[in-house]
Amino acid sequence: MSESSPRMPAAFIGHGSPLHALDENRYTKAWRGFGESVPRPRAILVVSAHWYTNATAVTAMPRPRTVHDFYGFPDELNAFEYPAPGLPELAEEVADLAHPIWVGRDIDQWGIDHGTWSVLTHAFPDASIPVVQLSLNAFQDFDYHLELGQRLSALRDSGVLVIGSGNIVHNLPAVDWKLDEGFDWARRFDDAVRARLLSGTPTEVAALDGHRDFGYSVPTPDHYLPLLYVAGLADREPMTPLVDGLTAGSVSMAAYTVGMV
């Protein structure tokens, strides 16, 4: 991007079930509208809840495979492909910006998982933009992930769209598929996150582990951590709702953007 070009937006997307890749609903319509509204990025960096592992790593292969990281879904979904190219040089940029945090380069183990392709197939359906994924280091605390997001902020000035794909509330054992709303505790926690994201203090979401409903809403950190990366990118910039909604009692589909004009 030239020096006069605006910063690339970033987004946190509540991605839900891999079935959303095949669905048409208000969430997927919002993702499509987001993809149509942003300037065309030179690449997309996705922090997905589904690459939750023992190290910080970034995909560095020229042709990442489509990862089907689930079971029990229709054959159509197991055969789904999102054939976006990779961008090994972006992996190097991420590692340089993250320093002194170490970032490994994955050349053959992972790829594009459903936390990424279930969203991008709606936002960028032609799969022509290079996609790189950043893993979630399961051994690190919230402050580590927030700081890494802050370090990666410069990517927005070089044409890279950063997306965090997870869920603010994600408690699968508590799911009630008959509900199209959230339990009271899920709504309270979702509202608490929303208040911080909209107020210009998005980094404060890293301190919500003390909220009374955090334990129910975030029983495991994997789906919450992608939000910290986007909050770090935003720093003190207020975020804007893209779509909201609690479903099945214990899943938030809320999505937010930063830098949209």
VMD Tcl script that draws the C-alpha trace (Angstrom):
set ca {
  {0.00 0.00 0.00}
  {1.15 3.54 -0.58}
  {1.75 5.93 2.28}
  {-1.49 7.74 1.45}
  {-3.59 4.57 1.53}
  {-5.89 4.02 4.50}
  {-5.15 1.35 7.05}
  {-6.66 -2.02 6.28}
  {-9.58 -2.89 8.56}
  {-9.51 -5.88 10.88}
  {-12.33 -8.01 12.22}
  {-13.33 -10.50 14.87}
  {-15.86 -13.00 13.52}
  {-18.03 -15.32 15.61}
  {-17.93 -18.31 13.31}
  {-20.18 -21.00 14.80}
  {-20.58 -24.44 13.20}
  {-18.68 -25.51 10.05}
  {-22.14 -25.91 8.51}
  {-22.16 -22.12 8.09}
  {-19.92 -22.72 5.07}
  {-22.98 -24.17 3.31}
  {-25.67 -22.01 4.95}
  {-27.29 -18.75 4.00}
  {-28.33 -16.80 7.10}
  {-27.95 -13.38 8.66}
  {-24.44 -14.18 9.88}
  {-23.13 -15.37 6.54}
  {-24.78 -12.38 4.84}
  {-22.91 -10.08 7.24}
  {-19.62 -11.82 6.43}
  {-20.32 -11.42 2.71}
  {-21.10 -7.73 3.20}
  {-17.85 -7.29 5.10}
  {-15.82 -8.87 2.31}
  {-17.52 -6.65 -0.27}
  {-16.89 -3.49 1.79}
  {-13.17 -3.73 2.56}
  {-10.43 -2.74 0.10}
  {-9.03 -5.80 -1.61}
  {-6.23 -7.02 0.67}
  {-2.89 -8.27 -0.60}
  {-3.28 -11.13 1.91}
  {-5.42 -12.29 4.83}
  {-3.98 -13.35 8.18}
  {-6.44 -15.39 10.23}
  {-6.15 -16.28 13.90}
  {-8.52 -19.23 14.18}
  {-9.73 -20.92 17.37}
  {-9.14 -24.25 15.67}
  {-5.36 -24.06 15.47}
  {-4.82 -24.28 19.23}
  {-1.48 -25.91 19.79}
  {1.72 -25.99 21.85}
  {3.58 -23.19 20.07}
  {3.17 -19.93 18.21}
  {3.43 -20.69 14.51}
  {2.36 -19.36 11.15}
  {1.56 -21.26 7.97}
  {4.34 -20.78 5.43}
  {3.40 -23.07 2.56}
  {2.58 -21.74 -0.93}
  {-0.47 -24.02 -1.24}
  {-2.16 -24.63 2.13}
  {-4.52 -27.58 2.26}
  {-8.15 -27.30 3.36}
  {-8.27 -28.83 6.85}
  {-11.43 -30.74 7.78}
  {-10.97 -30.55 11.55}
  {-14.30 -32.09 12.63}
  {-16.33 -35.26 12.42}
  {-19.98 -36.25 12.17}
  {-20.89 -33.70 9.49}
  {-22.33 -34.31 6.00}
  {-20.10 -35.67 3.26}
  {-20.58 -32.44 1.35}
  {-18.79 -30.60 4.15}
  {-16.00 -33.16 4.38}
  {-15.39 -32.66 0.66}
  {-15.45 -28.86 0.87}
  {-12.36 -27.10 -0.49}
  {-11.18 -23.50 -0.14}
  {-8.19 -23.44 -2.51}
  {-6.68 -20.08 -1.58}
  {-2.92 -19.72 -2.09}
  {-0.57 -19.15 0.81}
  {2.05 -16.41 1.08}
  {5.33 -17.60 2.65}
  {6.77 -14.08 2.69}
  {3.92 -12.95 4.95}
  {4.96 -15.64 7.41}
  {8.38 -13.97 7.53}
  {6.79 -10.54 8.07}
  {4.73 -11.90 10.96}
  {7.81 -13.44 12.56}
  {9.77 -10.19 12.19}
  {7.01 -8.07 13.70}
  {6.50 -10.48 16.59}
  {10.19 -10.46 17.62}
  {11.35 -11.12 20.34}
  {8.31 -13.44 20.53}
  {9.32 -16.55 18.60}
  {7.07 -17.62 15.73}
  {7.68 -20.93 13.99}
  {7.06 -21.49 10.28}
  {4.78 -24.38 9.42}
  {5.48 -25.67 5.93}
  {3.54 -28.94 5.89}
  {1.45 -29.62 9.03}
  {-1.59 -27.34 9.07}
  {-3.37 -25.29 6.42}
  {-6.75 -23.51 6.31}
  {-9.11 -24.89 8.96}
  {-12.87 -24.52 9.21}
  {-12.62 -21.52 11.53}
  {-11.10 -19.79 8.54}
  {-12.76 -21.26 5.46}
  {-16.31 -21.31 6.81}
  {-16.04 -17.49 7.02}
  {-13.86 -16.73 3.99}
  {-16.00 -18.76 1.60}
  {-18.68 -16.10 2.16}
  {-16.46 -13.02 2.56}
  {-14.10 -13.85 -0.33}
  {-15.77 -16.66 -2.28}
  {-13.34 -16.76 -5.21}
  {-10.50 -17.90 -2.89}
  {-7.99 -15.84 -4.88}
  {-6.49 -13.82 -1.99}
  {-3.53 -15.46 -0.20}
  {-4.39 -16.78 3.26}
  {-2.02 -17.36 6.16}
  {-2.99 -18.69 9.59}
  {-1.44 -17.88 12.95}
  {-1.71 -20.51 15.68}
  {-2.85 -19.99 19.26}
  {-0.18 -20.95 21.77}
  {-2.05 -22.90 24.46}
  {0.77 -22.43 26.99}
  {0.54 -18.61 27.08}
  {-1.67 -16.27 29.11}
  {-4.08 -13.61 27.86}
  {-1.50 -10.82 28.05}
  {0.81 -12.72 25.69}
  {-1.91 -12.99 23.01}
  {-2.95 -9.37 23.44}
  {0.66 -8.18 23.11}
  {1.20 -10.29 20.00}
  {-1.89 -8.73 18.44}
  {-0.48 -5.28 19.20}
  {2.84 -6.20 17.59}
  {1.07 -7.29 14.43}
  {-0.80 -3.99 14.06}
  {1.66 -2.79 11.40}
  {0.31 -5.43 9.02}
  {-2.74 -3.22 8.57}
  {-0.48 -0.62 6.93}
  {0.85 -3.10 4.37}
  {-2.40 -4.34 2.87}
  {-3.01 -7.30 5.19}
  {-6.51 -7.96 6.46}
  {-6.36 -9.54 9.93}
  {-9.31 -11.65 11.07}
  {-9.79 -13.30 14.44}
  {-12.23 -16.21 14.13}
  {-13.71 -17.56 17.34}
  {-16.63 -16.92 19.70}
  {-17.03 -14.60 22.67}
  {-19.28 -17.20 24.32}
  {-18.58 -20.82 23.40}
  {-19.81 -23.51 25.80}
  {-20.63 -26.62 23.77}
  {-21.66 -28.85 26.72}
  {-24.36 -26.28 27.58}
  {-25.75 -26.01 24.04}
  {-29.51 -26.32 23.61}
  {-30.18 -26.53 19.88}
  {-33.87 -25.71 20.40}
  {-32.99 -22.16 21.47}
  {-32.32 -19.22 19.18}
  {-31.22 -16.98 22.03}
  {-28.71 -17.01 24.86}
  {-28.91 -18.04 28.49}
  {-28.85 -15.15 30.95}
  {-25.19 -15.74 31.86}
  {-24.20 -15.85 28.18}
  {-26.02 -12.61 27.48}
  {-24.41 -10.85 30.47}
  {-20.90 -11.82 29.39}
  {-21.53 -11.01 25.73}
  {-22.81 -7.59 26.80}
  {-19.75 -6.99 29.01}
  {-17.42 -7.67 26.08}
  {-19.50 -5.51 23.77}
  {-19.32 -2.55 26.18}
  {-15.53 -2.61 26.17}
  {-15.18 -3.08 22.44}
  {-17.45 -0.15 21.66}
  {-16.06 2.19 24.31}
  {-12.59 2.60 22.88}
  {-11.03 0.30 25.47}
  {-11.03 -3.02 23.57}
  {-7.83 -4.25 25.23}
  {-9.80 -4.47 28.49}
  {-11.42 -7.68 27.23}
  {-8.19 -9.40 28.35}
  {-9.16 -8.62 31.96}
  {-12.67 -10.08 31.80}
  {-11.53 -13.41 33.23}
  {-12.69 -11.92 36.53}
  {-16.27 -11.48 35.30}
  {-18.78 -13.60 37.19}
  {-19.95 -15.34 34.01}
  {-16.52 -15.93 32.48}
  {-16.26 -19.55 33.65}
  {-19.50 -20.56 31.94}
  {-18.92 -18.42 28.85}
  {-15.27 -19.34 28.31}
  {-14.81 -22.85 29.72}
  {-11.76 -23.22 27.45}
  {-9.78 -20.26 26.07}
  {-9.40 -21.33 22.44}
  {-12.46 -19.55 21.02}
  {-11.95 -16.41 23.09}
  {-8.28 -15.86 22.28}
  {-8.77 -14.67 18.66}
  {-10.67 -11.69 20.06}
  {-7.56 -10.62 21.99}
  {-5.55 -10.34 18.77}
  {-8.09 -8.02 17.17}
  {-8.43 -6.05 20.41}
  {-4.66 -5.64 20.40}
  {-4.73 -4.42 16.80}
  {-7.46 -1.94 17.69}
  {-5.69 -0.74 20.87}
  {-7.78 2.38 21.78}
  {-9.78 2.50 18.56}
  {-13.48 1.71 19.12}
  {-14.77 -1.35 17.33}
  {-18.01 -1.48 15.35}
  {-20.61 -4.26 15.48}
  {-20.91 -6.24 12.25}
  {-23.59 -8.66 13.45}
  {-24.67 -9.89 16.85}
  {-26.72 -12.71 18.24}
  {-26.65 -15.51 20.79}
  {-27.84 -18.91 19.70}
  {-28.34 -22.39 21.16}
  {-28.17 -20.85 24.62}
  {-24.41 -20.81 24.92}
  {-22.83 -19.60 21.65}
  {-22.27 -15.99 20.64}
  {-22.13 -15.24 16.94}
  {-21.15 -11.61 17.53}
  {-18.73 -10.07 15.03}
  {-16.95 -6.71 15.21}
  {-14.78 -4.67 12.89}
  {-12.12 -2.05 13.45}
  {-11.09 0.61 10.95}
  {-14.19 0.42 8.75}
  {-15.13 3.77 7.23}
}
mol new
graphics top color blue
foreach p $ca { graphics top sphere $p radius 0.5 }
foreach p [lrange $ca 0 end-1] q [lrange $ca 1 end] { graphics top cylinder $p $q radius 0.2 }
display resetview
